[in-house]
Amino acid sequence: MSSDSDNHAPVLLVSLYDPVEAQIVVAKLRSAGIEAMVTHEALSWVLPVTVDGVGKQDIMVRPEDLEDARAALTSE
């Protein structure tokens, strides 16, 4: 059985391997009024490598914003 808080947990929008690109995506989403955040391993800030997922930046949004977030990223 899932709790109500599980239904509002952030969901993955996209994974990137460039922290600068990830921050640009988050800024674009926020400018469209969509809450977004980046999750990453601490190691990704120390070693700029992309082997086996190290360096991966996950862009997370609220479940109810997922479709709007996808649309915001595909629009110019």
Secondary structure, 3 states (H helix, E strand, C coil): CCCHHHHHCCEEEEEECCHHHHHHHHHHHHHCCCCEEEEECCHHHHCCCCCCCCCCEEEEECHHHHHHHHHHHHCC
